[in-house]
Amino acid sequence: MQDDRTLLAVRALGKSVPGPRLLFQHLELDVGAGELVAIIGESGVGKSTLLNILAGLDEADEGSVAIDGTVLGALDETARTRLRRERIGFVFQAFHILPYLTLQQNVALPLTLVSPDAAAAGTRAEAMLEAVGLGGRGDGYARDLSGGELQRVAIARALVHRPALILADEPTGNLDPETAARVLSLFAGAVRDNRAAGVMVTHSDASAAIADRVLTLGRDGLVERRDR
């Protein structure tokens, strides 16, 4: 269930790549607290680029992105980095779990980057591992986990600092259908339970079906898909 608070507000966003080639323009998007939006589209239309812009990892050519009222374009790089650490969670297709850290340390990483309280970070990380069904395994390492378990660790890490915005780039691309369904259910439930705004890009109709809204990305922005 979502509420009326808009956590992500995108206005008149446009982006081109060298060539030059227009990826998209006139892009508008609002995502509320507790809402999960799926963005689909053909390869090369700029889905991952859009996510990177929303995360402040890339810059648009025009338009603005605001996260919980803070406009990314108004921040210098230091402030933008701080906002990413404190207010954004990112779930990558390739997991990006650090092999030389324990699972607890991986999950706690967003907290340890912004707070010196290592004990509190560890406690919170253990609670998040419990929430994703990996309780008691915080001392283990990535080599001991299946793909689905690694993705659950990635989701726990993305949520541990209670971000306002959670972004996911093809979060089930490397998973079998049964594991993918479990991971998607967990991800969607976490967005809603934590009152975050969630944006997931995917090529999969099955993945998109779990979202509150499905939008198709094209050159002229986002269009809501009605055939659901």
Secondary structure, DSSP 8 states (H G I E B T S, - for coil): ---S-EEEEEEEEEEEETTTEEEEEEEEEEEETTEEEEEE--TTSSHHHHHHHHTTSS--SEEEEEETTEEGGGS-HHHHHHHHHHHEEEE-TT----TTS-HHHHHHHHHHTT-S-HHHHHHHHHHHHHHTT-TT-TT--GGG--HHHHHHHHHHHHHTT--SEEEEESTTTTS-HHHHHHHHHHHHHHHHHTT-EEEEE-S-HHHHTTSSEEEEEETTEEEE----
